[in-house]
Amino acid sequence: MSQPLIELRAITKTYGQGQAAFQALRGVDLQIEAGEFVAVMGPSGSGKSTVMNLLGCLDTPGSGEYLFQGIHVEQLDRNQRALLRRQCLGFVFQGFNLLARTSAQENVELPLLYRGEPAEVRHAAALAALAKVGLAEWAHHTPAELSGGQQQRVAIARAIVTNPLVLLADEPTGNLDSQRSHEIMELLVRLNQEQGITVLMVTHEPDMARYARRIVHFVDGLVHRDERNPEAAPCC
């Protein structure tokens, strides 16, 4: 059997100390195979956002093991985790997080700027990423000149410009209306199916979770239910 892309073994995470301590994760076991599209659901305080922060190397577990392609991430130092983020992970947030005074192309170029890529490489890669999300003609527009759905597409282009192995999406449709939400989900499905990007998405909306081929439900800091979705919505 091939090694999972991501594996969590007995992961715990506690915030605070003493009587104020809150155990956000209570021993989570989870495996993600390369190429999966997984929706993570659960009520507020269930641990779904905490586990996504750990997977994104934005936080560290209290105990347990986090393996990424067989590498023990929990043993990496801060600089090593930052390198893993830059090389292998892309992030999409509910609030878009675009720089207001820069163009779509410049926003998409940012991860490559942090990598130290030369200008011509950044420009070409950013335009290619914008083309993948259907915004090639909007490259020189600022976020204020774009709709909410277009802004989220720019954010997705920024997340995929580095050709990540994994796309971590935290409530990617939370600020969008129903029509734009379904457009963004169809885009994520296409990126998963056509580009082979593994997608992990936190959502509280069942309609959005239907696009995933697997749904993991968290309750009280544990995986409560992990199920395949035989009725995953098609991309178009």
Backbone as CSV, one residue per row, in Angstrom:
resi,resn,N_x,N_y,N_z,CA_x,CA_y,CA_z,C_x,C_y,C_z
1,MET,0.852,-1.197,0.000,0.000,0.000,0.000,0.882,1.240,0.000
2,SER,0.542,2.224,-0.847,1.340,3.437,-0.942,1.174,4.291,0.313
3,GLN,2.162,5.090,0.568,2.168,5.961,1.731,1.207,7.124,1.527
4,PRO,0.379,7.479,2.530,-0.518,8.624,2.386,0.277,9.913,2.190
5,LEU,-0.313,10.868,1.497,0.324,12.176,1.385,0.424,12.833,2.753
6,ILE,-0.676,12.742,3.512,-0.752,13.341,4.848,-1.264,12.292,5.822
7,GLU,-0.645,12.236,6.989,-1.124,11.328,8.024,-0.990,11.993,9.391
8,LEU,-2.102,12.016,10.133,-2.111,12.470,11.514,-2.302,11.266,12.418
9,ARG,-1.455,11.170,13.447,-1.524,10.051,14.385,-1.666,10.578,15.807
10,ALA,-2.816,10.356,16.402,-3.073,10.694,17.812,-2.714,12.145,18.120
11,ILE,-3.125,13.063,17.240,-2.781,14.478,17.388,-3.651,15.131,18.467
12,THR,-2.990,15.838,19.382,-3.696,16.619,20.396,-3.243,18.077,20.316
13,LYS,-4.107,18.956,20.790,-3.759,20.373,20.887,-4.576,20.994,22.007
14,THR,-3.887,21.638,22.947,-4.540,22.281,24.079,-4.137,23.750,24.112
15,TYR,-5.119,24.612,24.304,-4.862,26.037,24.446,-5.113,26.455,25.891
16,GLY,-4.244,27.305,26.426,-4.399,27.764,27.794,-3.844,26.767,28.796
17,GLN,-3.932,27.131,30.065,-3.393,26.296,31.142,-4.360,26.255,32.316
18,GLY,-4.183,25.244,33.142,-4.979,25.124,34.356,-6.457,25.021,34.080
19,GLN,-7.248,25.738,34.868,-8.695,25.687,34.715,-9.164,26.327,33.413
20,ALA,-8.310,27.156,32.820,-8.679,27.815,31.566,-8.291,26.991,30.346
21,ALA,-7.697,25.827,30.553,-7.229,25.012,29.428,-8.410,24.492,28.613
22,PHE,-8.217,24.513,27.298,-9.230,23.973,26.380,-8.541,23.001,25.437
23,GLN,-8.998,21.759,25.436,-8.404,20.742,24.576,-9.139,20.752,23.239
24,ALA,-8.526,21.394,22.251,-9.162,21.548,20.945,-9.144,20.255,20.145
25,LEU,-8.057,19.479,20.258,-7.940,18.180,19.592,-7.577,17.143,20.640
26,ARG,-8.241,15.980,20.567,-8.143,15.000,21.644,-7.539,13.662,21.213
27,GLY,-6.793,13.662,20.136,-6.195,12.425,19.642,-6.718,12.075,18.261
28,VAL,-6.465,12.975,17.310,-7.022,12.849,15.959,-6.148,11.932,15.107
29,ASP,-6.782,10.966,14.473,-6.145,10.110,13.467,-6.809,10.406,12.124
30,LEU,-5.991,10.696,11.112,-6.546,11.060,9.808,-5.504,10.795,8.732
31,GLN,-5.957,10.233,7.612,-5.081,10.022,6.463,-5.696,10.694,5.234
32,ILE,-4.851,11.360,4.457,-5.264,12.001,3.219,-4.380,11.475,2.103
33,GLU,-4.997,10.925,1.074,-4.239,10.430,-0.071,-4.039,11.557,-1.090
34,ALA,-2.969,11.477,-1.844,-2.720,12.456,-2.896,-3.871,12.452,-3.894
35,GLY,-4.339,13.642,-4.286,-5.401,13.766,-5.265,-6.806,13.745,-4.707
36,GLU,-6.957,13.645,-3.394,-8.291,13.655,-2.802,-8.862,15.070,-2.735
37,PHE,-10.183,15.154,-2.650,-10.894,16.388,-2.354,-11.706,16.096,-1.099
38,VAL,-11.290,16.693,0.020,-11.875,16.383,1.325,-12.491,17.642,1.922
39,ALA,-13.749,17.539,2.345,-14.403,18.609,3.085,-14.359,18.268,4.564
40,VAL,-14.012,19.263,5.375,-13.961,19.102,6.830,-15.090,19.927,7.418
41,MET,-15.978,19.260,8.171,-17.147,19.916,8.730,-17.216,19.688,10.232
42,GLY,-18.049,20.487,10.892,-18.243,20.329,12.323,-18.725,21.621,12.933
43,PRO,-19.366,21.552,14.098,-19.846,22.769,14.761,-18.687,23.618,15.273
44,SER,-18.987,24.838,15.678,-17.983,25.717,16.256,-17.343,25.049,17.475
45,GLY,-16.018,25.093,17.542,-15.312,24.478,18.658,-15.046,23.003,18.502
46,SER,-15.361,22.437,17.328,-15.203,20.990,17.119,-13.764,20.583,16.822
47,GLY,-12.920,21.565,16.441,-11.526,21.263,16.148,-11.167,21.335,14.679
48,LYS,-12.139,21.628,13.810,-11.860,21.597,12.368,-10.877,22.681,11.945
49,SER,-11.004,23.881,12.501,-10.070,24.944,12.142,-8.692,24.692,12.748
50,THR,-8.669,24.132,13.940,-7.386,23.821,14.573,-6.607,22.801,13.755
51,VAL,-7.282,21.778,13.288,-6.581,20.753,12.512,-6.105,21.317,11.182
52,MET,-6.846,22.245,10.586,-6.398,22.860,9.351,-5.168,23.736,9.587
53,ASN,-5.126,24.434,10.713,-3.945,25.232,11.037,-2.710,24.347,11.223
54,LEU,-2.916,23.182,11.823,-1.803,22.249,11.989,-1.347,21.706,10.642
55,LEU,-2.302,21.339,9.792,-1.951,20.818,8.472,-1.216,21.875,7.650
56,GLY,-1.569,23.133,7.839,-0.935,24.213,7.104,0.354,24.716,7.716
57,CYS,0.829,24.037,8.760,2.065,24.423,9.455,1.972,25.830,10.036
58,LEU,0.765,26.268,10.352,0.559,27.549,11.010,0.546,27.400,12.524
59,ASP,0.514,26.167,12.997,0.523,25.850,14.421,1.167,24.481,14.580
60,THR,1.484,24.125,15.810,2.122,22.834,16.084,1.276,22.038,17.077
61,PRO,1.277,20.712,16.985,0.472,19.898,17.909,1.100,19.834,19.297
62,GLY,0.244,19.546,20.279,0.767,19.319,21.624,1.451,17.980,21.732
63,SER,0.877,16.974,21.070,1.472,15.634,21.018,0.941,14.926,19.784
64,GLY,1.553,13.800,19.477,1.159,13.043,18.305,2.106,13.280,17.143
65,GLU,1.796,12.702,15.996,2.660,12.759,14.833,1.907,13.303,13.625
66,TYR,2.571,14.184,12.872,2.054,14.728,11.623,3.078,14.410,10.547
67,LEU,2.704,13.513,9.632,3.597,13.128,8.550,3.108,13.710,7.231
68,PHE,4.016,14.368,6.510,3.740,14.884,5.171,4.744,14.232,4.239
69,GLN,4.252,13.382,3.343,5.112,12.573,2.479,6.170,11.832,3.292
70,GLY,5.755,11.347,4.457,6.646,10.571,5.302,7.541,11.387,6.204
71,ILE,7.542,12.718,6.058,8.372,13.589,6.885,7.613,13.948,8.155
72,HIS,8.271,13.828,9.307,7.642,14.152,10.583,7.634,15.668,10.768
73,VAL,6.516,16.291,10.424,6.410,17.744,10.473,6.514,18.249,11.907
74,GLU,6.012,17.473,12.865,6.045,17.927,14.265,7.476,18.056,14.784
75,GLN,8.444,17.484,14.066,9.845,17.568,14.486,10.602,18.696,13.785
76,LEU,9.949,19.384,12.845,10.611,20.454,12.113,10.646,21.736,12.940
77,ASP,11.680,22.550,12.717,11.723,23.853,13.376,10.913,24.862,12.562
78,ARG,10.835,26.083,13.053,9.990,27.098,12.423,10.396,27.365,10.977
79,ASN,11.672,27.471,10.717,12.141,27.749,9.358,11.835,26.594,8.411
80,GLN,11.962,25.380,8.908,11.667,24.210,8.079,10.179,24.127,7.767
81,ARG,9.341,24.449,8.746,7.895,24.459,8.495,7.526,25.548,7.490
82,ALA,8.184,26.710,7.597,7.927,27.785,6.634,8.318,27.354,5.225
83,LEU,9.410,26.620,5.104,9.835,26.132,3.790,8.822,25.142,3.228
84,LEU,8.291,24.260,4.084,7.262,23.316,3.648,6.023,24.057,3.166
85,ARG,5.619,25.107,3.886,4.470,25.909,3.460,4.704,26.506,2.083
86,ARG,5.869,27.108,1.895,6.145,27.792,0.628,6.232,26.828,-0.549
87,GLN,6.772,25.629,-0.308,7.035,24.704,-1.398,5.853,23.804,-1.732
88,CYS,5.018,23.488,-0.739,4.036,22.419,-0.937,2.581,22.809,-0.695
89,LEU,2.331,23.950,-0.055,0.975,24.271,0.369,0.500,25.585,-0.236
90,GLY,-0.794,25.624,-0.579,-1.452,26.851,-0.999,-2.639,27.110,-0.095
91,PHE,-2.946,28.384,0.151,-3.992,28.747,1.105,-5.031,29.660,0.457
92,VAL,-6.309,29.358,0.727,-7.422,30.201,0.296,-8.260,30.501,1.537
93,PHE,-8.528,31.796,1.768,-9.236,32.206,2.971,-10.599,32.793,2.636
94,GLN,-11.460,32.809,3.635,-12.806,33.347,3.445,-12.761,34.823,3.037
95,GLY,-11.812,35.575,3.603,-11.772,37.014,3.394,-10.925,37.475,2.226
96,PHE,-10.500,36.565,1.360,-9.721,36.864,0.148,-8.283,37.283,0.464
97,ASN,-8.103,38.249,1.400,-6.769,38.706,1.826,-5.916,39.211,0.667
98,LEU,-6.518,40.009,-0.198,-5.789,40.615,-1.311,-5.297,42.004,-0.913
99,LEU,-4.170,42.414,-1.489,-3.661,43.764,-1.273,-4.472,44.726,-2.141
100,ALA,-5.070,45.719,-1.503,-6.076,46.550,-2.174,-5.508,47.405,-3.298
101,ARG,-4.282,47.869,-3.157,-3.748,48.842,-4.117,-2.881,48.209,-5.193
102,THR,-2.864,46.898,-5.264,-2.068,46.215,-6.279,-2.989,45.446,-7.224
103,SER,-2.502,45.195,-8.404,-3.312,44.517,-9.413,-3.486,43.038,-9.085
104,ALA,-4.400,42.422,-9.811,-4.596,40.980,-9.649,-3.290,40.234,-9.910
105,GLN,-2.602,40.608,-10.974,-1.345,39.946,-11.304,-0.326,40.101,-10.185
106,GLU,-0.199,41.293,-9.635,0.767,41.530,-8.561,0.402,40.756,-7.302
107,ASN,-0.897,40.645,-7.016,-1.327,39.839,-5.869,-0.935,38.381,-6.057
108,VAL,-1.122,37.874,-7.259,-0.812,36.471,-7.530,0.696,36.217,-7.471
109,GLU,1.475,37.222,-7.815,2.926,37.073,-7.824,3.540,36.979,-6.428
110,LEU,2.822,37.403,-5.400,3.418,37.529,-4.069,4.146,36.281,-3.563
111,PRO,3.537,35.072,-3.647,4.273,33.897,-3.151,5.600,33.673,-3.882
112,LEU,5.648,34.029,-5.152,6.885,33.861,-5.925,7.903,34.935,-5.552
113,LEU,7.409,36.107,-5.177,8.292,37.167,-4.692,8.985,36.726,-3.409
114,TYR,8.212,36.089,-2.519,8.795,35.588,-1.274,9.831,34.496,-1.532
115,ARG,9.658,33.788,-2.613,10.617,32.741,-2.983,11.886,33.305,-3.618
116,GLY,11.824,34.571,-3.996,12.968,35.175,-4.643,13.059,34.923,-6.129
117,GLU,11.919,34.586,-6.767,11.924,34.322,-8.203,12.129,35.629,-8.978
118,PRO,12.840,35.596,-10.103,13.022,36.805,-10.911,11.709,37.294,-11.500
119,ALA,11.696,38.575,-11.874,10.459,39.227,-12.308,9.815,38.531,-13.488
120,GLU,10.611,38.129,-14.480,10.008,37.521,-15.673,9.343,36.187,-15.344
121,VAL,9.915,35.443,-14.409,9.311,34.177,-13.981,8.009,34.450,-13.241
122,ARG,8.015,35.440,-12.349,6.808,35.795,-11.594,5.687,36.220,-12.525
123,HIS,6.007,37.084,-13.478,4.974,37.605,-14.381,4.322,36.471,-15.180
124,ALA,5.147,35.610,-15.747,4.619,34.533,-16.580,3.772,33.560,-15.764
125,ALA,4.258,33.201,-14.576,3.526,32.253,-13.735,2.208,32.842,-13.255
126,ALA,2.213,34.119,-12.902,0.987,34.767,-12.427,-0.061,34.823,-13.532
127,LEU,0.349,35.172,-14.728,-0.603,35.226,-15.834,-1.156,33.837,-16.146
128,ALA,-0.313,32.823,-16.060,-0.773,31.450,-16.296,-1.777,31.029,-15.229
129,ALA,-1.520,31.376,-13.967,-2.440,31.024,-12.881,-3.768,31.753,-13.042
130,LEU,-3.720,33.025,-13.440,-4.961,33.770,-13.664,-5.756,33.174,-14.819
131,ALA,-5.066,32.695,-15.832,-5.756,32.046,-16.947,-6.467,30.780,-16.488
132,LYS,-5.854,30.047,-15.572,-6.464,28.814,-15.074,-7.778,29.090,-14.343
133,VAL,-7.892,30.265,-13.731,-9.125,30.583,-12.995,-10.040,31.497,-13.807
134,GLY,-9.728,31.677,-15.089,-10.600,32.426,-15.977,-10.522,33.929,-15.849
135,LEU,-9.375,34.453,-15.403,-9.261,35.899,-15.196,-8.079,36.511,-15.943
136,ALA,-7.650,35.902,-17.024,-6.494,36.416,-17.760,-6.712,37.864,-18.187
137,GLU,-7.945,38.219,-18.559,-8.219,39.573,-19.054,-8.349,40.601,-17.929
138,TRP,-8.309,40.136,-16.672,-8.470,41.036,-15.531,-7.157,41.208,-14.759
139,ALA,-6.053,40.826,-15.356,-4.767,40.793,-14.657,-4.360,42.148,-14.088
140,HIS,-4.719,43.237,-14.761,-4.251,44.557,-14.343,-5.294,45.346,-13.562
141,HIS,-6.358,44.681,-13.158,-7.393,45.327,-12.350,-7.095,45.146,-10.865
142,THR,-7.442,46.133,-10.064,-7.281,46.044,-8.618,-8.495,45.334,-8.014
143,PRO,-8.391,44.854,-6.767,-9.534,44.176,-6.147,-10.811,45.008,-6.136
144,ALA,-10.689,46.336,-5.998,-11.878,47.189,-5.967,-12.638,47.150,-7.286
145,GLU,-11.958,46.761,-8.345,-12.584,46.697,-9.657,-13.124,45.308,-9.982
146,LEU,-13.064,44.408,-9.020,-13.490,43.028,-9.224,-14.660,42.698,-8.312
147,SER,-15.512,41.770,-8.752,-16.595,41.274,-7.906,-16.024,40.367,-6.823
148,GLY,-16.866,40.009,-5.848,-16.417,39.102,-4.796,-15.940,37.767,-5.349
149,GLY,-16.699,37.237,-6.316,-16.304,35.969,-6.913,-14.991,36.077,-7.655
150,GLN,-14.785,37.197,-8.341,-13.518,37.389,-9.051,-12.359,37.553,-8.077
151,GLN,-12.591,38.253,-6.970,-11.543,38.398,-5.967,-11.136,37.037,-5.398
152,GLN,-12.119,36.165,-5.172,-11.769,34.842,-4.653,-11.020,34.034,-5.708
153,ARG,-11.334,34.243,-6.978,-10.584,33.563,-8.037,-9.127,34.042,-8.054
154,VAL,-8.929,35.332,-7.835,-7.560,35.844,-7.735,-6.846,35.184,-6.556
155,ALA,-7.544,35.062,-5.430,-6.955,34.424,-4.261,-6.586,32.964,-4.550
156,ILE,-7.420,32.284,-5.319,-7.124,30.898,-5.682,-5.929,30.847,-6.630
157,ALA,-5.881,31.786,-7.581,-4.724,31.851,-8.484,-3.444,32.066,-7.688
158,ARG,-3.502,32.933,-6.692,-2.328,33.167,-5.832,-1.926,31.891,-5.093
159,ALA,-2.923,31.103,-4.695,-2.645,29.876,-3.960,-2.028,28.794,-4.833
160,ILE,-2.335,28.806,-6.140,-1.858,27.727,-7.007,-0.659,28.135,-7.862
161,VAL,-0.238,29.406,-7.771,0.841,29.869,-8.642,2.157,29.142,-8.377
162,THR,2.310,28.591,-7.172,3.538,27.863,-6.832,3.429,26.369,-7.134
163,ASN,2.329,25.966,-7.778,2.083,24.541,-8.069,2.138,23.686,-6.799
164,PRO,1.305,24.023,-5.814,1.351,23.287,-4.545,0.802,21.870,-4.682
165,LEU,1.228,21.014,-3.783,0.659,19.668,-3.710,-0.722,19.694,-3.068
166,VAL,-0.904,20.618,-2.114,-2.139,20.669,-1.330,-2.676,22.096,-1.309
167,LEU,-3.986,22.216,-1.520,-4.679,23.490,-1.392,-5.553,23.421,-0.147
168,LEU,-5.294,24.306,0.810,-6.065,24.378,2.048,-7.020,25.558,1.943
169,ALA,-8.314,25.282,1.945,-9.329,26.315,1.755,-10.192,26.417,3.008
170,ASP,-10.161,27.582,3.652,-10.910,27.805,4.893,-12.149,28.635,4.586
171,GLU,-13.311,27.986,4.541,-14.589,28.640,4.229,-14.454,29.505,2.968
172,PRO,-14.021,28.931,1.843,-13.729,29.745,0.655,-14.936,30.423,0.043
173,THR,-16.146,29.992,0.394,-17.355,30.610,-0.161,-18.129,31.397,0.891
174,GLY,-17.531,31.598,2.062,-18.258,32.216,3.174,-18.719,33.629,2.921
175,ASN,-18.013,34.372,2.052,-18.374,35.762,1.779,-19.046,35.944,0.421
176,LEU,-19.526,34.855,-0.172,-20.076,34.922,-1.526,-21.550,34.538,-1.542
177,ASP,-22.260,35.043,-2.554,-23.650,34.636,-2.717,-23.699,33.227,-3.301
178,SER,-24.913,32.691,-3.419,-25.072,31.288,-3.810,-24.472,30.994,-5.181
179,GLN,-24.754,31.853,-6.163,-24.256,31.597,-7.517,-22.737,31.624,-7.554
180,ARG,-22.124,32.646,-6.929,-20.661,32.743,-6.927,-20.048,31.600,-6.128
181,SER,-20.717,31.163,-5.079,-20.206,30.045,-4.282,-20.080,28.788,-5.125
182,HIS,-21.118,28.495,-5.903,-21.071,27.301,-6.739,-20.018,27.434,-7.841
183,GLU,-19.815,28.644,-8.343,-18.765,28.851,-9.349,-17.386,28.566,-8.762
184,ILE,-17.158,29.018,-7.529,-15.863,28.771,-6.886,-15.679,27.283,-6.612
185,MET,-16.739,26.608,-6.192,-16.625,25.174,-5.926,-16.338,24.403,-7.214
186,GLU,-16.972,24.798,-8.305,-16.705,24.150,-9.589,-15.247,24.348,-10.001
187,LEU,-14.708,25.531,-9.708,-13.303,25.802,-10.004,-12.393,24.896,-9.166
188,LEU,-12.689,24.756,-7.884,-11.875,23.887,-7.031,-11.918,22.435,-7.515
189,VAL,-13.093,21.998,-7.954,-13.222,20.636,-8.478,-12.354,20.464,-9.724
190,ARG,-12.373,21.457,-10.607,-11.559,21.358,-11.817,-10.066,21.320,-11.496
191,LEU,-9.647,22.152,-10.555,-8.238,22.147,-10.163,-7.844,20.795,-9.576
192,ASN,-8.753,20.210,-8.817,-8.508,18.895,-8.236,-8.426,17.821,-9.310
193,GLN,-9.378,17.841,-10.229,-9.464,16.782,-11.233,-8.452,16.945,-12.362
194,GLU,-8.231,18.182,-12.797,-7.394,18.414,-13.968,-5.937,18.682,-13.614
195,GLN,-5.690,19.338,-12.477,-4.326,19.648,-12.075,-3.778,18.649,-11.057
196,GLY,-4.673,17.816,-10.491,-4.230,16.823,-9.516,-3.906,17.384,-8.151
197,ILE,-4.374,18.623,-7.864,-4.102,19.238,-6.565,-5.000,18.620,-5.500
198,THR,-4.421,18.201,-4.399,-5.193,17.710,-3.268,-5.862,18.901,-2.586
199,VAL,-7.179,18.824,-2.382,-7.928,19.936,-1.803,-8.492,19.524,-0.451
200,LEU,-8.194,20.318,0.571,-8.780,20.154,1.903,-9.523,21.434,2.227
201,MET,-10.816,21.321,2.464,-11.659,22.498,2.621,-12.479,22.432,3.894
202,VAL,-12.394,23.476,4.708,-13.291,23.628,5.849,-14.542,24.349,5.375
203,THR,-15.699,23.820,5.707,-16.959,24.479,5.384,-18.028,24.080,6.390
204,HIS,-18.973,24.983,6.607,-20.129,24.641,7.439,-21.376,24.481,6.582
205,GLU,-21.202,24.579,5.256,-22.340,24.541,4.347,-22.438,23.173,3.660
206,PRO,-23.487,22.404,3.931,-23.641,21.087,3.304,-23.638,21.141,1.778
207,ASP,-24.208,22.200,1.211,-24.243,22.305,-0.248,-22.838,22.401,-0.842
208,MET,-21.934,23.059,-0.126,-20.553,23.175,-0.601,-19.800,21.857,-0.368
209,ALA,-20.076,21.207,0.742,-19.410,19.934,1.046,-19.758,18.865,0.017
210,ARG,-20.905,18.992,-0.626,-21.319,18.004,-1.623,-20.348,17.905,-2.787
211,TYR,-19.574,18.931,-3.020,-18.613,18.897,-4.128,-17.413,18.000,-3.807
212,ALA,-17.162,17.758,-2.541,-16.020,16.934,-2.138,-16.353,15.458,-2.301
213,ARG,-15.338,14.665,-2.553,-15.538,13.223,-2.683,-15.459,12.504,-1.340
214,ARG,-15.054,13.248,-0.309,-14.961,12.668,1.033,-15.274,13.765,2.038
215,ILE,-16.048,13.437,3.067,-16.441,14.419,4.079,-16.049,13.882,5.457
216,VAL,-15.257,14.680,6.178,-14.805,14.316,7.522,-15.497,15.245,8.513
217,HIS,-16.240,14.652,9.446,-16.983,15.422,10.445,-16.241,15.399,11.778
218,PHE,-15.991,16.590,12.330,-15.356,16.716,13.642,-16.400,17.061,14.698
219,VAL,-16.265,16.447,15.863,-17.091,16.764,17.024,-16.208,16.650,18.267
220,ASP,-16.182,17.695,19.072,-15.460,17.685,20.343,-14.004,17.255,20.197
221,GLY,-13.338,17.759,19.165,-11.915,17.524,19.014,-11.519,16.178,18.478
222,LEU,-12.478,15.434,17.938,-12.205,14.113,17.377,-12.921,13.950,16.032
223,VAL,-12.403,13.038,15.209,-13.106,12.680,13.985,-14.317,11.840,14.377
224,HIS,-15.501,12.402,14.158,-16.739,11.723,14.530,-17.218,10.790,13.429
225,ARG,-17.034,11.240,12.175,-17.480,10.441,11.034,-16.616,10.794,9.828
226,ASP,-16.223,9.783,9.088,-15.376,9.952,7.903,-16.000,9.111,6.803
227,GLU,-16.561,9.775,5.792,-17.356,9.044,4.816,-17.082,9.488,3.387
228,ARG,-17.164,8.543,2.489,-17.092,8.858,1.066,-18.411,9.484,0.630
229,ASN,-18.344,10.352,-0.357,-19.538,11.010,-0.870,-19.809,10.504,-2.276
230,PRO,-20.666,9.502,-2.406,-20.919,8.927,-3.736,-21.683,9.872,-4.661
231,GLU,-22.244,10.940,-4.080,-23.024,11.877,-4.880,-22.293,13.200,-5.055
232,ALA,-20.962,13.154,-5.046,-20.185,14.382,-5.234,-20.622,15.091,-6.501
233,ALA,-20.867,16.395,-6.377,-21.374,17.154,-7.520,-20.322,17.234,-8.610
234,PRO,-20.737,17.111,-9.868,-19.791,17.255,-10.974,-19.308,18.689,-11.089
235,CYS,-18.178,18.876,-11.790,-17.600,20.216,-11.867,-18.409,21.135,-12.767
236,CYS,-19.211,20.598,-13.677,-19.966,21.482,-14.563,-21.091,20.688,-15.235
